[in-house]
Amino acid sequence: MRLLVDQSILRSLIYITFYFLFLHFS
């Protein structure tokens, strides 16, 4: 269960980072 939570948090961080880069470079 904990692994699943960690994966979802990590995925959210990755999405947020990409979104931030997208906003920054557009």
mmJSON file of the N, C-alpha and C atoms, coordinates in Angstrom:
{"data_MODEL":{"atom_site":{
"group_PDB":["ATOM","ATOM","ATOM","ATOM","ATOM","ATOM","ATOM","ATOM","ATOM","ATOM","ATOM","ATOM","ATOM","ATOM","ATOM","ATOM","ATOM","ATOM","ATOM","ATOM","ATOM","ATOM","ATOM","ATOM","ATOM","ATOM","ATOM","ATOM","ATOM","ATOM","ATOM","ATOM","ATOM","ATOM","ATOM","ATOM","ATOM","ATOM","ATOM","ATOM","ATOM","ATOM","ATOM","ATOM","ATOM","ATOM","ATOM","ATOM","ATOM","ATOM","ATOM","ATOM","ATOM","ATOM","ATOM","ATOM","ATOM","ATOM","ATOM","ATOM","ATOM","ATOM","ATOM","ATOM","ATOM","ATOM","ATOM","ATOM","ATOM","ATOM","ATOM","ATOM","ATOM","ATOM","ATOM","ATOM","ATOM","ATOM"],
"id":[1,2,3,4,5,6,7,8,9,10,11,12,13,14,15,16,17,18,19,20,21,22,23,24,25,26,27,28,29,30,31,32,33,34,35,36,37,38,39,40,41,42,43,44,45,46,47,48,49,50,51,52,53,54,55,56,57,58,59,60,61,62,63,64,65,66,67,68,69,70,71,72,73,74,75,76,77,78],
"type_symbol":["N","C","C","N","C","C","N","C","C","N","C","C","N","C","C","N","C","C","N","C","C","N","C","C","N","C","C","N","C","C","N","C","C","N","C","C","N","C","C","N","C","C","N","C","C","N","C","C","N","C","C","N","C","C","N","C","C","N","C","C","N","C","C","N","C","C","N","C","C","N","C","C","N","C","C","N","C","C"],
"label_atom_id":["N","CA","C","N","CA","C","N","CA","C","N","CA","C","N","CA","C","N","CA","C","N","CA","C","N","CA","C","N","CA","C","N","CA","C","N","CA","C","N","CA","C","N","CA","C","N","CA","C","N","CA","C","N","CA","C","N","CA","C","N","CA","C","N","CA","C","N","CA","C","N","CA","C","N","CA","C","N","CA","C","N","CA","C","N","CA","C","N","CA","C"],
"label_alt_id":[null,null,null,null,null,null,null,null,null,null,null,null,null,null,null,null,null,null,null,null,null,null,null,null,null,null,null,null,null,null,null,null,null,null,null,null,null,null,null,null,null,null,null,null,null,null,null,null,null,null,null,null,null,null,null,null,null,null,null,null,null,null,null,null,null,null,null,null,null,null,null,null,null,null,null,null,null,null],
"label_comp_id":["MET","MET","MET","ARG","ARG","ARG","LEU","LEU","LEU","LEU","LEU","LEU","VAL","VAL","VAL","ASP","ASP","ASP","GLN","GLN","GLN","SER","SER","SER","ILE","ILE","ILE","LEU","LEU","LEU","ARG","ARG","ARG","SER","SER","SER","LEU","LEU","LEU","ILE","ILE","ILE","TYR","TYR","TYR","ILE","ILE","ILE","THR","THR","THR","PHE","PHE","PHE","TYR","TYR","TYR","PHE","PHE","PHE","LEU","LEU","LEU","PHE","PHE","PHE","LEU","LEU","LEU","HIS","HIS","HIS","PHE","PHE","PHE","SER","SER","SER"],
"label_asym_id":["A","A","A","A","A","A","A","A","A","A","A","A","A","A","A","A","A","A","A","A","A","A","A","A","A","A","A","A","A","A","A","A","A","A","A","A","A","A","A","A","A","A","A","A","A","A","A","A","A","A","A","A","A","A","A","A","A","A","A","A","A","A","A","A","A","A","A","A","A","A","A","A","A","A","A","A","A","A"],
"label_entity_id":["1","1","1","1","1","1","1","1","1","1","1","1","1","1","1","1","1","1","1","1","1","1","1","1","1","1","1","1","1","1","1","1","1","1","1","1","1","1","1","1","1","1","1","1","1","1","1","1","1","1","1","1","1","1","1","1","1","1","1","1","1","1","1","1","1","1","1","1","1","1","1","1","1","1","1","1","1","1"],
"label_seq_id":[1,1,1,2,2,2,3,3,3,4,4,4,5,5,5,6,6,6,7,7,7,8,8,8,9,9,9,10,10,10,11,11,11,12,12,12,13,13,13,14,14,14,15,15,15,16,16,16,17,17,17,18,18,18,19,19,19,20,20,20,21,21,21,22,22,22,23,23,23,24,24,24,25,25,25,26,26,26],
"pdbx_PDB_ins_code":[null,null,null,null,null,null,null,null,null,null,null,null,null,null,null,null,null,null,null,null,null,null,null,null,null,null,null,null,null,null,null,null,null,null,null,null,null,null,null,null,null,null,null,null,null,null,null,null,null,null,null,null,null,null,null,null,null,null,null,null,null,null,null,null,null,null,null,null,null,null,null,null,null,null,null,null,null,null],
"Cartn_x":[0.841,0.0,0.879,1.887,2.763,3.464,3.871,4.542,3.624,2.355,1.382,1.258,1.207,1.107,2.356,3.523,4.77,4.797,4.324,4.309,3.403,2.243,1.306,1.858,2.503,3.112,4.236,5.064,6.171,5.647,4.591,3.993,3.443,2.811,2.275,3.406,4.487,5.625,6.188,6.266,6.779,5.86,4.549,3.597,3.682,3.782,3.881,5.152,6.247,7.508,7.412,6.833,6.678,5.766,4.704,3.765,4.456,5.259,5.992,6.965,7.679,8.604,7.854,6.717,5.914,5.48,5.016,4.599,5.796,6.919,8.098,8.626,8.574,9.172,8.196,6.932,5.962,5.741],
"Cartn_y":[-1.206,0.0,1.26,1.243,2.41,2.656,1.601,1.75,2.434,2.061,2.656,4.161,4.529,5.947,6.694,6.117,6.753,6.947,5.942,6.047,7.173,7.289,8.342,9.732,9.859,11.141,11.483,10.5,10.724,11.125,10.444,10.761,12.183,12.594,13.959,14.98,14.707,15.622,15.745,14.623,14.639,15.454,15.246,16.004,17.494,17.839,19.251,19.873,19.136,19.636,19.89,18.921,19.098,20.272,20.392,21.491,22.838,22.895,24.113,24.479,23.479,23.722,24.184,23.559,23.928,25.394,25.799,27.188,28.134,27.706,28.559,28.802,27.773,27.873,28.279,28.363,28.697,30.215],
"Cartn_z":[0.0,0.0,0.0,0.83,0.905,-0.434,-1.089,-2.379,-3.389,-3.36,-4.276,-4.015,-2.753,-2.382,-2.848,-2.61,-3.034,-4.546,-5.281,-6.741,-7.206,-6.603,-7.023,-6.694,-5.541,-5.166,-6.141,-6.447,-7.374,-8.747,-9.189,-10.485,-10.491,-9.415,-9.341,-9.401,-8.705,-8.729,-10.137,-10.839,-12.207,-13.108,-12.962,-13.778,-13.479,-12.218,-11.827,-12.409,-12.361,-12.897,-14.393,-15.121,-16.562,-16.884,-16.124,-16.334,-16.094,-15.056,-14.731,-15.849,-16.355,-17.458,-18.7,-18.948,-20.112,-20.02,-18.863,-18.675,-18.805,-18.304,-18.302,-19.718,-20.556,-21.89,-22.984,-22.644,-23.693,-23.803],
"occupancy":[1.0,1.0,1.0,1.0,1.0,1.0,1.0,1.0,1.0,1.0,1.0,1.0,1.0,1.0,1.0,1.0,1.0,1.0,1.0,1.0,1.0,1.0,1.0,1.0,1.0,1.0,1.0,1.0,1.0,1.0,1.0,1.0,1.0,1.0,1.0,1.0,1.0,1.0,1.0,1.0,1.0,1.0,1.0,1.0,1.0,1.0,1.0,1.0,1.0,1.0,1.0,1.0,1.0,1.0,1.0,1.0,1.0,1.0,1.0,1.0,1.0,1.0,1.0,1.0,1.0,1.0,1.0,1.0,1.0,1.0,1.0,1.0,1.0,1.0,1.0,1.0,1.0,1.0],
"B_iso_or_equiv":[0.0,0.0,0.0,0.0,0.0,0.0,0.0,0.0,0.0,0.0,0.0,0.0,0.0,0.0,0.0,0.0,0.0,0.0,0.0,0.0,0.0,0.0,0.0,0.0,0.0,0.0,0.0,0.0,0.0,0.0,0.0,0.0,0.0,0.0,0.0,0.0,0.0,0.0,0.0,0.0,0.0,0.0,0.0,0.0,0.0,0.0,0.0,0.0,0.0,0.0,0.0,0.0,0.0,0.0,0.0,0.0,0.0,0.0,0.0,0.0,0.0,0.0,0.0,0.0,0.0,0.0,0.0,0.0,0.0,0.0,0.0,0.0,0.0,0.0,0.0,0.0,0.0,0.0],
"pdbx_formal_charge":[null,null,null,null,null,null,null,null,null,null,null,null,null,null,null,null,null,null,null,null,null,null,null,null,null,null,null,null,null,null,null,null,null,null,null,null,null,null,null,null,null,null,null,null,null,null,null,null,null,null,null,null,null,null,null,null,null,null,null,null,null,null,null,null,null,null,null,null,null,null,null,null,null,null,null,null,null,null],
"auth_seq_id":[1,1,1,2,2,2,3,3,3,4,4,4,5,5,5,6,6,6,7,7,7,8,8,8,9,9,9,10,10,10,11,11,11,12,12,12,13,13,13,14,14,14,15,15,15,16,16,16,17,17,17,18,18,18,19,19,19,20,20,20,21,21,21,22,22,22,23,23,23,24,24,24,25,25,25,26,26,26],
"auth_comp_id":["MET","MET","MET","ARG","ARG","ARG","LEU","LEU","LEU","LEU","LEU","LEU","VAL","VAL","VAL","ASP","ASP","ASP","GLN","GLN","GLN","SER","SER","SER","ILE","ILE","ILE","LEU","LEU","LEU","ARG","ARG","ARG","SER","SER","SER","LEU","LEU","LEU","ILE","ILE","ILE","TYR","TYR","TYR","ILE","ILE","ILE","THR","THR","THR","PHE","PHE","PHE","TYR","TYR","TYR","PHE","PHE","PHE","LEU","LEU","LEU","PHE","PHE","PHE","LEU","LEU","LEU","HIS","HIS","HIS","PHE","PHE","PHE","SER","SER","SER"],
"auth_asym_id":["A","A","A","A","A","A","A","A","A","A","A","A","A","A","A","A","A","A","A","A","A","A","A","A","A","A","A","A","A","A","A","A","A","A","A","A","A","A","A","A","A","A","A","A","A","A","A","A","A","A","A","A","A","A","A","A","A","A","A","A","A","A","A","A","A","A","A","A","A","A","A","A","A","A","A","A","A","A"],
"auth_atom_id":["N","CA","C","N","CA","C","N","CA","C","N","CA","C","N","CA","C","N","CA","C","N","CA","C","N","CA","C","N","CA","C","N","CA","C","N","CA","C","N","CA","C","N","CA","C","N","CA","C","N","CA","C","N","CA","C","N","CA","C","N","CA","C","N","CA","C","N","CA","C","N","CA","C","N","CA","C","N","CA","C","N","CA","C","N","CA","C","N","CA","C"],
"pdbx_PDB_model_num":[1,1,1,1,1,1,1,1,1,1,1,1,1,1,1,1,1,1,1,1,1,1,1,1,1,1,1,1,1,1,1,1,1,1,1,1,1,1,1,1,1,1,1,1,1,1,1,1,1,1,1,1,1,1,1,1,1,1,1,1,1,1,1,1,1,1,1,1,1,1,1,1,1,1,1,1,1,1]
}}}
